């Protein structure tokens, strides 16, 4: 393994313990609820969900769970709770969201755009079609970086299996470096 990559792994561990370095600009996921799968999204601080509760209350157990899970990485608008009039169905929704927070395997992230405040610069990280991209130099050289590895550690339960694997190109680069 490249000595450079060993340092990136150590840095990724540090970054995974500092989720406040992240600022989520976009997120799209499937949330497998108790009855159905729902599409949840966050775009520029605004949440949406295709469930009936969201259409009625402009929030739901799925969004509330996400707000708790990724709270340190949300701006104030995305963290803001919708003022609710307490009714029995809303109390149930809040309770359900508390359970969902501990059941992250119900969530599957499809796409993501995150600004990452690194040690030296800010970097833009994206996930789409199970493929990562980062604007940092390490990613351009190795097809992985400390920023992506930190997100993989932080949100492992919510990522598709393919997004947890090293990039195929990263493996090919590693193999090529061993041959030289």
Secondary structure, 3 states (H helix, E strand, C coil): CCHHHHHHHHHHHHHHCCHHHEEEEEEEEEEECCCCEEEEEEECCEEEECCHHHHHHCCCHHHHHHHHHCHHHCCHHHHCCCCCCCCHHHHHHHHHHHHHHCCHHHEEEEEEEEEEECCCCEEEEEEECCEEEECCHHHHHHCCCHHHHHHHHHCHHHECHHHHCCCHHHHHHHHHHHHC
